Amino acid sequence: LQEALKRLGYLKIDRTTTYYGYMTRDAVMAFQRANKLAVDGVVGPNTIKVINKKLK
């Protein structure tokens, strides 16, 4: 998730981890807002679908 958000320009970190902290949550919310998704910080099926589409 962090790697995807980083590639898409929503997460500005040097090293990715598996930790879902405030920086990841904020990046998810920014992604959701920019893509007109429900802004809740939860990476549900709709968010995953749009992330995967953007990475193609």
N, CA, C and O atoms as a Tripos MOL2 file, in Angstrom:
@<TRIPOS>MOLECULE
protein
  224   223    56     0     0
PROTEIN
NO_CHARGES

@<TRIPOS>ATOM
      1 N           0.8310   -1.1940    0.0000 N.3       1 LEU1
      2 CA          0.0000    0.0000    0.0000 C.3       1 LEU1
      3 C           0.8710    1.2520    0.0000 C.2       1 LEU1
      4 O           0.6730    2.1560   -0.8120 O.2       1 LEU1
      5 N           1.8290    1.2970    0.9090 N.am      2 GLN2
      6 CA          2.6970    2.4780    0.9640 C.3       2 GLN2
      7 C           3.4710    2.6580   -0.3400 C.2       2 GLN2
      8 O           3.6330    3.7780   -0.8260 O.2       2 GLN2
      9 N           3.9380    1.5630   -0.8910 N.am      3 GLU3
     10 CA          4.6880    1.6310   -2.1510 C.3       3 GLU3
     11 C           3.8060    2.2020   -3.2630 C.2       3 GLU3
     12 O           4.2620    3.0250   -4.0570 O.2       3 GLU3
     13 N           2.5540    1.7700   -3.3190 N.am      4 ALA4
     14 CA          1.6150    2.2700   -4.3290 C.3       4 ALA4
     15 C           1.3460    3.7510   -4.1210 C.2       4 ALA4
     16 O           1.3790    4.5270   -5.0760 O.2       4 ALA4
     17 N           1.0830    4.1490   -2.8890 N.am      5 LEU5
     18 CA          0.8100    5.5610   -2.5970 C.3       5 LEU5
     19 C           2.0350    6.4220   -2.8930 C.2       5 LEU5
     20 O           1.9080    7.5590   -3.3470 O.2       5 LEU5
     21 N           3.1960    5.8860   -2.6370 N.am      6 LYS6
     22 CA          4.4440    6.5960   -2.9370 C.3       6 LYS6
     23 C           4.6010    6.7770   -4.4440 C.2       6 LYS6
     24 O           4.9120    7.8740   -4.9070 O.2       6 LYS6
     25 N           4.3880    5.7140   -5.2050 N.am      7 ARG7
     26 CA          4.4960    5.7920   -6.6720 C.3       7 ARG7
     27 C           3.4950    6.7770   -7.2560 C.2       7 ARG7
     28 O           3.7770    7.4340   -8.2590 O.2       7 ARG7
     29 N           2.3270    6.8830   -6.6320 N.am      8 LEU8
     30 CA          1.2860    7.7840   -7.1300 C.3       8 LEU8
     31 C           1.4640    9.2180   -6.6270 C.2       8 LEU8
     32 O           0.7030   10.1070   -7.0080 O.2       8 LEU8
     33 N           2.4630    9.4440   -5.7720 N.am      9 GLY9
     34 CA          2.7720   10.7900   -5.3060 C.3       9 GLY9
     35 C           2.0110   11.2470   -4.0750 C.2       9 GLY9
     36 O           2.0000   12.4380   -3.7650 O.2       9 GLY9
     37 N           1.3800   10.3290   -3.3740 N.am     10 TYR10
     38 CA          0.5990   10.7020   -2.1950 C.3      10 TYR10
     39 C           1.3350   10.4920   -0.8840 C.2      10 TYR10
     40 O           0.9060   11.0020    0.1510 O.2      10 TYR10
     41 N           2.4300    9.7540   -0.9060 N.am     11 LEU11
     42 CA          3.1680    9.4600    0.3180 C.3      11 LEU11
     43 C           4.6280    9.8260    0.1070 C.2      11 LEU11
     44 O           5.2970    9.2810   -0.7710 O.2      11 LEU11
     45 N           5.1080   10.7430    0.9120 N.am     12 LYS12
     46 CA          6.4770   11.2420    0.7840 C.3      12 LYS12
     47 C           7.3410   10.6680    1.9050 C.2      12 LYS12
     48 O           7.6020   11.3330    2.9080 O.2      12 LYS12
     49 N           7.7800    9.4250    1.7200 N.am     13 ILE13
     50 CA          8.6740    8.7950    2.6860 C.3      13 ILE13
     51 C           9.8080    8.1250    1.9160 C.2      13 ILE13
     52 O           9.6620    7.7770    0.7450 O.2      13 ILE13
     53 N          10.9410    7.9530    2.5970 N.am     14 ASP14
     54 CA         12.0910    7.3170    1.9510 C.3      14 ASP14
     55 C          11.9630    5.8040    1.9350 C.2      14 ASP14
     56 O          12.2710    5.1560    0.9340 O.2      14 ASP14
     57 N          11.5080    5.2470    3.0450 N.am     15 ARG15
     58 CA         11.4640    3.7980    3.1850 C.3      15 ARG15
     59 C          10.0580    3.3610    3.5800 C.2      15 ARG15
     60 O           9.4820    3.8950    4.5280 O.2      15 ARG15
     61 N           9.5120    2.4010    2.8620 N.am     16 THR16
     62 CA          8.1710    1.9170    3.1800 C.3      16 THR16
     63 C           8.2450    0.8220    4.2420 C.2      16 THR16
     64 O           9.2530    0.1300    4.3840 O.2      16 THR16
     65 N           7.1460    0.6900    4.9820 N.am     17 THR17
     66 CA          7.0290   -0.3350    6.0220 C.3      17 THR17
     67 C           5.6550   -0.9830    5.8870 C.2      17 THR17
     68 O           4.9090   -0.6840    4.9550 O.2      17 THR17
     69 N           5.3340   -1.8500    6.8000 N.am     18 THR18
     70 CA          3.9910   -2.4420    6.8290 C.3      18 THR18
     71 C           3.1260   -1.7530    7.8770 C.2      18 THR18
     72 O           2.0030   -2.1870    8.1350 O.2      18 THR18
     73 N           3.6370   -0.6860    8.4830 N.am     19 TYR19
     74 CA          2.9290    0.0310    9.5420 C.3      19 TYR19
     75 C           1.9240    1.0140    8.9360 C.2      19 TYR19
     76 O           2.2770    1.8260    8.0810 O.2      19 TYR19
     77 N           0.6690    0.9300    9.3880 N.am     20 TYR20
     78 CA         -0.3690    1.8590    8.9260 C.3      20 TYR20
     79 C          -0.5280    2.9480    9.9850 C.2      20 TYR20
     80 O          -1.3830    2.8660   10.8660 O.2      20 TYR20
     81 N           0.3110    3.9580    9.8730 N.am     21 GLY21
     82 CA          0.2920    5.0570   10.8260 C.3      21 GLY21
     83 C          -0.4040    6.2800   10.2490 C.2      21 GLY21
     84 O          -1.0770    6.2060    9.2210 O.2      21 GLY21
     85 N          -0.2310    7.3980   10.9260 N.am     22 TYR22
     86 CA         -0.9200    8.6240   10.5160 C.3      22 TYR22
     87 C          -0.4870    9.1060    9.1310 C.2      22 TYR22
     88 O          -1.3010    9.6640    8.3960 O.2      22 TYR22
     89 N           0.7720    8.9010    8.7640 N.am     23 MET23
     90 CA          1.2190    9.3570    7.4420 C.3      23 MET23
     91 C           0.5500    8.5470    6.3290 C.2      23 MET23
     92 O           0.1410    9.1000    5.3080 O.2      23 MET23
     93 N           0.4430    7.2510    6.5350 N.am     24 THR24
     94 CA         -0.2280    6.4020    5.5480 C.3      24 THR24
     95 C          -1.7050    6.7440    5.4940 C.2      24 THR24
     96 O          -2.2790    6.8650    4.4120 O.2      24 THR24
     97 N          -2.3220    6.9000    6.6550 N.am     25 ARG25
     98 CA         -3.7460    7.2570    6.7040 C.3      25 ARG25
     99 C          -4.0010    8.5760    5.9780 C.2      25 ARG25
    100 O          -4.9470    8.6830    5.1980 O.2      25 ARG25
    101 N          -3.1710    9.5690    6.2300 N.am     26 ASP26
    102 CA         -3.3400   10.8680    5.5730 C.3      26 ASP26
    103 C          -3.1680   10.7530    4.0620 C.2      26 ASP26
    104 O          -3.8780   11.4120    3.3020 O.2      26 ASP26
    105 N          -2.2250    9.9170    3.6240 N.am     27 ALA27
    106 CA         -2.0140    9.7030    2.1900 C.3      27 ALA27
    107 C          -3.2190    9.0100    1.5700 C.2      27 ALA27
    108 O          -3.6450    9.3620    0.4700 O.2      27 ALA27
    109 N          -3.7700    8.0210    2.2770 N.am     28 VAL28
    110 CA         -4.9710    7.3260    1.7950 C.3      28 VAL28
    111 C          -6.1240    8.3150    1.6740 C.2      28 VAL28
    112 O          -6.8440    8.3080    0.6750 O.2      28 VAL28
    113 N          -6.3030    9.1590    2.6770 N.am     29 MET29
    114 CA         -7.3960   10.1340    2.6490 C.3      29 MET29
    115 C          -7.2060   11.1430    1.5180 C.2      29 MET29
    116 O          -8.1800   11.5260    0.8700 O.2      29 MET29
    117 N          -5.9790   11.5740    1.2730 N.am     30 ALA30
    118 CA         -5.7100   12.4990    0.1660 C.3      30 ALA30
    119 C          -6.0170   11.8240   -1.1660 C.2      30 ALA30
    120 O          -6.5940   12.4420   -2.0610 O.2      30 ALA30
    121 N          -5.6310   10.5550   -1.2960 N.am     31 PHE31
    122 CA         -5.9280    9.7990   -2.5120 C.3      31 PHE31
    123 C          -7.4310    9.6750   -2.6980 C.2      31 PHE31
    124 O          -7.9450    9.8920   -3.7950 O.2      31 PHE31
    125 N          -8.1320    9.3300   -1.6390 N.am     32 GLN32
    126 CA         -9.5860    9.1800   -1.7180 C.3      32 GLN32
    127 C         -10.2420   10.5020   -2.1210 C.2      32 GLN32
    128 O         -11.1270   10.5220   -2.9770 O.2      32 GLN32
    129 N          -9.8190   11.5800   -1.5180 N.am     33 ARG33
    130 CA        -10.3790   12.9030   -1.8220 C.3      33 ARG33
    131 C         -10.1450   13.2580   -3.2930 C.2      33 ARG33
    132 O         -11.0590   13.7150   -3.9790 O.2      33 ARG33
    133 N          -8.9280   13.0480   -3.7660 N.am     34 ALA34
    134 CA         -8.5690   13.3930   -5.1460 C.3      34 ALA34
    135 C          -9.3100   12.5400   -6.1650 C.2      34 ALA34
    136 O          -9.4830   12.9460   -7.3140 O.2      34 ALA34
    137 N          -9.7460   11.3620   -5.7450 N.am     35 ASN35
    138 CA        -10.4120   10.4450   -6.6690 C.3      35 ASN35
    139 C         -11.8980   10.2970   -6.3890 C.2      35 ASN35
    140 O         -12.5450    9.3540   -6.8450 O.2      35 ASN35
    141 N         -12.4270   11.2540   -5.6260 N.am     36 LYS36
    142 CA        -13.8650   11.3320   -5.3430 C.3      36 LYS36
    143 C         -14.4240   10.0370   -4.7400 C.2      36 LYS36
    144 O         -15.5040    9.5700   -5.1010 O.2      36 LYS36
    145 N         -13.6450    9.4790   -3.8090 N.am     37 LEU37
    146 CA        -14.0760    8.3050   -3.0600 C.3      37 LEU37
    147 C         -14.5060    8.7610   -1.6690 C.2      37 LEU37
    148 O         -14.2380    9.8970   -1.2760 O.2      37 LEU37
    149 N         -15.1670    7.8860   -0.9310 N.am     38 ALA38
    150 CA        -15.5110    8.1950    0.4570 C.3      38 ALA38
    151 C         -14.2030    8.3960    1.2250 C.2      38 ALA38
    152 O         -13.3420    7.5170    1.2410 O.2      38 ALA38
    153 N         -14.0660    9.5580    1.8560 N.am     39 VAL39
    154 CA        -12.8310    9.8950    2.5680 C.3      39 VAL39
    155 C         -12.9570    9.4250    4.0130 C.2      39 VAL39
    156 O         -13.4800   10.1340    4.8720 O.2      39 VAL39
    157 N         -12.4610    8.2070    4.2580 N.am     40 ASP40
    158 CA        -12.5440    7.6470    5.6040 C.3      40 ASP40
    159 C         -11.2140    7.0570    6.0770 C.2      40 ASP40
    160 O         -11.1090    6.6020    7.2160 O.2      40 ASP40
    161 N         -10.2060    7.0620    5.2140 N.am     41 GLY41
    162 CA         -8.9100    6.5140    5.5940 C.3      41 GLY41
    163 C          -8.8510    4.9990    5.5950 C.2      41 GLY41
    164 O          -7.8200    4.4120    5.9220 O.2      41 GLY41
    165 N          -9.9550    4.3660    5.2290 N.am     42 VAL42
    166 CA        -10.0240    2.9070    5.1840 C.3      42 VAL42
    167 C          -9.7760    2.4510    3.7500 C.2      42 VAL42
    168 O         -10.3840    2.9700    2.8140 O.2      42 VAL42
    169 N          -8.8930    1.4920    3.5840 N.am     43 VAL43
    170 CA         -8.5760    0.9940    2.2480 C.3      43 VAL43
    171 C          -9.4880   -0.1950    1.9540 C.2      43 VAL43
    172 O          -9.1130   -1.3560    2.1180 O.2      43 VAL43
    173 N         -10.6880    0.1390    1.5180 N.am     44 GLY44
    174 CA        -11.6730   -0.8770    1.1750 C.3      44 GLY44
    175 C         -11.5940   -1.2330   -0.2980 C.2      44 GLY44
    176 O         -10.6890   -0.7880   -1.0040 O.2      44 GLY44
    177 N         -12.5480   -2.0400   -0.7640 N.am     45 PRO45
    178 CA        -12.5260   -2.5210   -2.1490 C.3      45 PRO45
    179 C         -12.5140   -1.4080   -3.1940 C.2      45 PRO45
    180 O         -11.8180   -1.5190   -4.2030 O.2      45 PRO45
    181 N         -13.2700   -0.3430   -2.9690 N.am     46 ASN46
    182 CA        -13.3130    0.7460   -3.9570 C.3      46 ASN46
    183 C         -11.9750    1.4740   -4.0440 C.2      46 ASN46
    184 O         -11.5010    1.7910   -5.1350 O.2      46 ASN46
    185 N         -11.3770    1.7320   -2.8990 N.am     47 THR47
    186 CA        -10.0760    2.4070   -2.8850 C.3      47 THR47
    187 C          -9.0180    1.5360   -3.5500 C.2      47 THR47
    188 O          -8.2240    2.0280   -4.3510 O.2      47 THR47
    189 N          -9.0020    0.2570   -3.2260 N.am     48 ILE48
    190 CA         -8.0280   -0.6630   -3.8280 C.3      48 ILE48
    191 C          -8.2020   -0.7150   -5.3410 C.2      48 ILE48
    192 O          -7.2240   -0.7060   -6.0890 O.2      48 ILE48
    193 N          -9.4490   -0.7680   -5.7820 N.am     49 LYS49
    194 CA         -9.7360   -0.8300   -7.2200 C.3      49 LYS49
    195 C          -9.1710    0.3890   -7.9500 C.2      49 LYS49
    196 O          -8.5630    0.2500   -9.0120 O.2      49 LYS49
    197 N          -9.3680    1.5720   -7.3890 N.am     50 VAL50
    198 CA         -8.8870    2.7950   -8.0350 C.3      50 VAL50
    199 C          -7.3580    2.8770   -7.9660 C.2      50 VAL50
    200 O          -6.7220    3.2990   -8.9330 O.2      50 VAL50
    201 N          -6.7660    2.4820   -6.8460 N.am     51 ILE51
    202 CA         -5.3020    2.4660   -6.7460 C.3      51 ILE51
    203 C          -4.7240    1.5660   -7.8360 C.2      51 ILE51
    204 O          -3.8080    1.9650   -8.5550 O.2      51 ILE51
    205 N          -5.2570    0.3640   -7.9550 N.am     52 ASN52
    206 CA         -4.7550   -0.5750   -8.9680 C.3      52 ASN52
    207 C          -4.9350   -0.0390  -10.3810 C.2      52 ASN52
    208 O          -4.0630   -0.2190  -11.2310 O.2      52 ASN52
    209 N          -6.0570    0.6170  -10.6320 N.am     53 LYS53
    210 CA         -6.3160    1.1980  -11.9570 C.3      53 LYS53
    211 C          -5.2940    2.2910  -12.2680 C.2      53 LYS53
    212 O          -4.7880    2.3720  -13.3870 O.2      53 LYS53
    213 N          -4.9950    3.1260  -11.2810 N.am     54 LYS54
    214 CA         -4.0430    4.2260  -11.4810 C.3      54 LYS54
    215 C          -2.6180    3.7170  -11.6970 C.2      54 LYS54
    216 O          -1.8190    4.3750  -12.3630 O.2      54 LYS54
    217 N          -2.2990    2.5570  -11.1420 N.am     55 LEU55
    218 CA         -0.9480    2.0080  -11.2730 C.3      55 LEU55
    219 C          -0.7010    1.3430  -12.6180 C.2      55 LEU55
    220 O           0.4480    1.0780  -12.9710 O.2      55 LEU55
    221 N          -1.7540    1.0710  -13.3720 N.am     56 LYS56
    222 CA         -1.5880    0.4030  -14.6720 C.3      56 LYS56
    223 C          -1.0800    1.3520  -15.7300 C.2      56 LYS56
    224 O          -0.8860    0.9500  -16.8770 O.2      56 LYS56
@<TRIPOS>BOND
     1     1     2 1
     2     2     3 1
     3     3     4 2
     4     3     5 am
     5     5     6 1
     6     6     7 1
     7     7     8 2
     8     7     9 am
     9     9    10 1
    10    10    11 1
    11    11    12 2
    12    11    13 am
    13    13    14 1
    14    14    15 1
    15    15    16 2
    16    15    17 am
    17    17    18 1
    18    18    19 1
    19    19    20 2
    20    19    21 am
    21    21    22 1
    22    22    23 1
    23    23    24 2
    24    23    25 am
    25    25    26 1
    26    26    27 1
    27    27    28 2
    28    27    29 am
    29    29    30 1
    30    30    31 1
    31    31    32 2
    32    31    33 am
    33    33    34 1
    34    34    35 1
    35    35    36 2
    36    35    37 am
    37    37    38 1
    38    38    39 1
    39    39    40 2
    40    39    41 am
    41    41    42 1
    42    42    43 1
    43    43    44 2
    44    43    45 am
    45    45    46 1
    46    46    47 1
    47    47    48 2
    48    47    49 am
    49    49    50 1
    50    50    51 1
    51    51    52 2
    52    51    53 am
    53    53    54 1
    54    54    55 1
    55    55    56 2
    56    55    57 am
    57    57    58 1
    58    58    59 1
    59    59    60 2
    60    59    61 am
    61    61    62 1
    62    62    63 1
    63    63    64 2
    64    63    65 am
    65    65    66 1
    66    66    67 1
    67    67    68 2
    68    67    69 am
    69    69    70 1
    70    70    71 1
    71    71    72 2
    72    71    73 am
    73    73    74 1
    74    74    75 1
    75    75    76 2
    76    75    77 am
    77    77    78 1
    78    78    79 1
    79    79    80 2
    80    79    81 am
    81    81    82 1
    82    82    83 1
    83    83    84 2
    84    83    85 am
    85    85    86 1
    86    86    87 1
    87    87    88 2
    88    87    89 am
    89    89    90 1
    90    90    91 1
    91    91    92 2
    92    91    93 am
    93    93    94 1
    94    94    95 1
    95    95    96 2
    96    95    97 am
    97    97    98 1
    98    98    99 1
    99    99   100 2
   100    99   101 am
   101   101   102 1
   102   102   103 1
   103   103   104 2
   104   103   105 am
   105   105   106 1
   106   106   107 1
   107   107   108 2
   108   107   109 am
   109   109   110 1
   110   110   111 1
   111   111   112 2
   112   111   113 am
   113   113   114 1
   114   114   115 1
   115   115   116 2
   116   115   117 am
   117   117   118 1
   118   118   119 1
   119   119   120 2
   120   119   121 am
   121   121   122 1
   122   122   123 1
   123   123   124 2
   124   123   125 am
   125   125   126 1
   126   126   127 1
   127   127   128 2
   128   127   129 am
   129   129   130 1
   130   130   131 1
   131   131   132 2
   132   131   133 am
   133   133   134 1
   134   134   135 1
   135   135   136 2
   136   135   137 am
   137   137   138 1
   138   138   139 1
   139   139   140 2
   140   139   141 am
   141   141   142 1
   142   142   143 1
   143   143   144 2
   144   143   145 am
   145   145   146 1
   146   146   147 1
   147   147   148 2
   148   147   149 am
   149   149   150 1
   150   150   151 1
   151   151   152 2
   152   151   153 am
   153   153   154 1
   154   154   155 1
   155   155   156 2
   156   155   157 am
   157   157   158 1
   158   158   159 1
   159   159   160 2
   160   159   161 am
   161   161   162 1
   162   162   163 1
   163   163   164 2
   164   163   165 am
   165   165   166 1
   166   166   167 1
   167   167   168 2
   168   167   169 am
   169   169   170 1
   170   170   171 1
   171   171   172 2
   172   171   173 am
   173   173   174 1
   174   174   175 1
   175   175   176 2
   176   175   177 am
   177   177   178 1
   178   178   179 1
   179   179   180 2
   180   179   181 am
   181   181   182 1
   182   182   183 1
   183   183   184 2
   184   183   185 am
   185   185   186 1
   186   186   187 1
   187   187   188 2
   188   187   189 am
   189   189   190 1
   190   190   191 1
   191   191   192 2
   192   191   193 am
   193   193   194 1
   194   194   195 1
   195   195   196 2
   196   195   197 am
   197   197   198 1
   198   198   199 1
   199   199   200 2
   200   199   201 am
   201   201   202 1
   202   202   203 1
   203   203   204 2
   204   203   205 am
   205   205   206 1
   206   206   207 1
   207   207   208 2
   208   207   209 am
   209   209   210 1
   210   210   211 1
   211   211   212 2
   212   211   213 am
   213   213   214 1
   214   214   215 1
   215   215   216 2
   216   215   217 am
   217   217   218 1
   218   218   219 1
   219   219   220 2
   220   219   221 am
   221   221   222 1
   222   222   223 1
   223   223   224 2
@<TRIPOS>SUBSTRUCTURE
     1 LEU1         2 RESIDUE 1 A LEU
     2 GLN2         6 RESIDUE 1 A GLN
     3 GLU3        10 RESIDUE 1 A GLU
     4 ALA4        14 RESIDUE 1 A ALA
     5 LEU5        18 RESIDUE 1 A LEU
     6 LYS6        22 RESIDUE 1 A LYS
     7 ARG7        26 RESIDUE 1 A ARG
     8 LEU8        30 RESIDUE 1 A LEU
     9 GLY9        34 RESIDUE 1 A GLY
    10 TYR10       38 RESIDUE 1 A TYR
    11 LEU11       42 RESIDUE 1 A LEU
    12 LYS12       46 RESIDUE 1 A LYS
    13 ILE13       50 RESIDUE 1 A ILE
    14 ASP14       54 RESIDUE 1 A ASP
    15 ARG15       58 RESIDUE 1 A ARG
    16 THR16       62 RESIDUE 1 A THR
    17 THR17       66 RESIDUE 1 A THR
    18 THR18       70 RESIDUE 1 A THR
    19 TYR19       74 RESIDUE 1 A TYR
    20 TYR20       78 RESIDUE 1 A TYR
    21 GLY21       82 RESIDUE 1 A GLY
    22 TYR22       86 RESIDUE 1 A TYR
    23 MET23       90 RESIDUE 1 A MET
    24 THR24       94 RESIDUE 1 A THR
    25 ARG25       98 RESIDUE 1 A ARG
    26 ASP26      102 RESIDUE 1 A ASP
    27 ALA27      106 RESIDUE 1 A ALA
    28 VAL28      110 RESIDUE 1 A VAL
    29 MET29      114 RESIDUE 1 A MET
    30 ALA30      118 RESIDUE 1 A ALA
    31 PHE31      122 RESIDUE 1 A PHE
    32 GLN32      126 RESIDUE 1 A GLN
    33 ARG33      130 RESIDUE 1 A ARG
    34 ALA34      134 RESIDUE 1 A ALA
    35 ASN35      138 RESIDUE 1 A ASN
    36 LYS36      142 RESIDUE 1 A LYS
    37 LEU37      146 RESIDUE 1 A LEU
    38 ALA38      150 RESIDUE 1 A ALA
    39 VAL39      154 RESIDUE 1 A VAL
    40 ASP40      158 RESIDUE 1 A ASP
    41 GLY41      162 RESIDUE 1 A GLY
    42 VAL42      166 RESIDUE 1 A VAL
    43 VAL43      170 RESIDUE 1 A VAL
    44 GLY44      174 RESIDUE 1 A GLY
    45 PRO45      178 RESIDUE 1 A PRO
    46 ASN46      182 RESIDUE 1 A ASN
    47 THR47      186 RESIDUE 1 A THR
    48 ILE48      190 RESIDUE 1 A ILE
    49 LYS49      194 RESIDUE 1 A LYS
    50 VAL50      198 RESIDUE 1 A VAL
    51 ILE51      202 RESIDUE 1 A ILE
    52 ASN52      206 RESIDUE 1 A ASN
    53 LYS53      210 RESIDUE 1 A LYS
    54 LYS54      214 RESIDUE 1 A LYS
    55 LEU55      218 RESIDUE 1 A LEU
    56 LYS56      222 RESIDUE 1 A LYS
